[in-house]
Amino acid sequence: PPPSPPQSPIACFLAPRARAQGGGMARCDVGTVTTLVVFFLVGLFAGGRLRGSSLETFALTAVIPDAAIPDAAAAAGVAPAPPGSPGQELAGTSLSPDKSHAVAPAKKPAASAAGDDDSVPGGNRFAALAAHLPKLPLPRDVLPREREPPTTMAHVTANASSEPLLPEIFVPCCAKTGTTFLWGCASSAFRPSQVCGSNKASEWDKANCGSKRYVLPGFRITPGGCRAERKEYFFWGGGKGEDGTHYHNKGIRWLTGSPTPLYYWQRNARACHASKDLEKMCYEDLPSDIDFSLIKRAKNKIEQVPEDGRMHPACKKLKLPPRSMLVNGVKKLIGKERVTLEMECALPWLDKRKYPGAMNMDFTPNHMQDPKTPMRLWDNVPNPQRIKFVVTLRNPLKRAYSEWSMFVKWNWERVRNFGRKLDMEVDKLRSCNSTIFANTSLVLTLPHEEFSVYHSKCFTGQAMEYVRNSMYIIGFRNMMRVFSADQFLVIWSEDMQVVPAADLLRAFADFTGLTFDPASLEDRVTASRCRTGKGGSRPNHQSFDKGMTQREAALLREIFAPYEDMLEVWLKHYGVKVALKDHPNVIARRERLRLRS
């Protein structure tokens, strides 16, 4: 019997596998099969996940026709902004499964300040506003100041033969931008044993090490007496302690810790010290001028504080219940009640005239966005004009999603749907100040007083503010009210991934004043921490940025586009240096992205 006639693609796809006349099968010709394959691939692409490809994101924003998308502002009952104004495309957008999915079409892709993975060449809508930017830094008398704390650095060092080594190098932004990689690499490559050529603390002084500069990070001394390097202090802002108290409220002595022997920083020193050392630092080596009644401590059932309060502010004694485990489905207590003692922070104490090369670093990730951080640093760090800020940035879409994914994995984030979390963040930002939300250019042009009010109200500098912490221009305006442009260096995470470790460390050293010896990369530990190629601990090797849907990416692109444009104008106007931008590998990477787009 003759075969069945060719069918349309849809009919062919849906045809039942029933036998035709004479036992023949319903047949699809070659053209129909090809069409089905194309449909399948297009459907797979449309329903897929964002895998870090800029081409996929470009296609997403390019193929949505204007007529197919309702006016988002009208749908939300918000008065539309003038045509072409920044922020017009943001009002009323939504991603939650239970809300409207209206996304306004991309008017004009923004050119990222770094030529980022998901950006394309284009003009900057805010270029004309550069002439209206304020003169910075601002006069000190117009900046908000906190009340002077009861204990200052002058009190700490008044009767001491040495002084704590406070940080002078800050990496104040942002989580999921390669800061862990940079910390591991820099703290190892700039170790005094690498820079001074000796592992003896007595030989790190001026007489033996000369004018070379090296890093001595702070420690946390654990209940077992073991020391662990502190990458982040969270003292000047950007977070809270486990008890919900801002570390800054605990006073400067919490940060400085008890005077700690310098040999603790020798590489071959015992990683764990006898518990008697910790007992001595927490209870015996107490400055005579401490007023223990002023020390703020957590009020809970597990914190153990002596009745007279005589315990160093940096120390914490906890009474912990026995451990529990399930045995045949029954919860049983294992072991006994435990009492632990630890020192949350211990800085190196030394004579700066004898050890002029020693420096400390603080990689607290949310300092940039915290409204209180700039003046706290200025008022408390000796010689604040010498502070260096290395600002690590990353594609804001990937940074926001990666941070959310990380906190979901840690079980800190309760909202397990990223689209719903975006809705919550966008709604919060809109309700905080609807005028600036709809006219984002005001971020650049607002007078200082009004910007300060907006910033203090709408930004806290805390973790888990995924959208706000990716609005980098807010952080720059916050910090540069106090500090000058030549105190900042920008390093894009995407650039860190393609340059050799030696070139990255050289750029870091040239800016901060640290001494870099290329031979340090021959050290096994340093080499493993600084490996940037595949298989190494390169930036964002645990970025958690896989799985963002295309619609989520579309909304984030619309949100961040004006802020990226403003950042580009800001960095160029004030002359903030961007590291590695002229490196051949970085130029080649951007050229590949340009051709791919």
Secondary structure as UniProt FT lines:
FT   HELIX           9..14
FT   HELIX           21..23
FT   HELIX           30..46
FT   STRAND          49..50
FT   HELIX           54..62
FT   HELIX           66..68
FT   HELIX           72..76
FT   TURN            83..84
FT   TURN            86..92
FT   TURN            97..98
FT   TURN            113..114
FT   TURN            117..118
FT   TURN            125..126
FT   HELIX           127..132
FT   HELIX           140..142
FT   HELIX           153..157
FT   TURN            158..159
FT   STRAND          163..164
FT   STRAND          169..170
FT   TURN            175..176
FT   HELIX           179..189
FT   HELIX           192..195
FT   HELIX           201..203
FT   HELIX           206..209
FT   TURN            210..211
FT   STRAND          214..215
FT   STRAND          219..221
FT   TURN            223..224
FT   STRAND          226..229
FT   TURN            242..243
FT   HELIX           247..250
FT   HELIX           252..256
FT   HELIX           262..265
FT   TURN            267..268
FT   HELIX           275..279
FT   HELIX           280..284
FT   TURN            288..289
FT   HELIX           292..294
FT   TURN            307..308
FT   TURN            313..314
FT   STRAND          315..320
FT   STRAND          323..327
FT   TURN            328..329
FT   STRAND          330..334
FT   STRAND          338..346
FT   STRAND          348..350
FT   TURN            352..354
FT   TURN            356..357
FT   STRAND          358..359
FT   STRAND          361..362
FT   TURN            365..366
FT   HELIX           367..369
FT   TURN            371..372
FT   HELIX           373..380
FT   HELIX           384..386
FT   STRAND          388..393
FT   HELIX           396..409
FT   TURN            410..411
FT   HELIX           418..432
FT   HELIX           434..438
FT   TURN            440..441
FT   HELIX           442..445
FT   HELIX           448..458
FT   TURN            463..464
FT   TURN            466..467
FT   HELIX           468..470
FT   HELIX           472..479
FT   TURN            480..482
FT   HELIX           485..487
FT   STRAND          488..492
FT   HELIX           493..496
FT   TURN            497..498
FT   HELIX           501..512
FT   HELIX           518..522
FT   HELIX           524..529
FT   TURN            534..535
FT   TURN            539..542
FT   TURN            546..547
FT   STRAND          548..549
FT   HELIX           550..574
FT   STRAND          577..578
FT   TURN            579..582
FT   HELIX           584..596
//
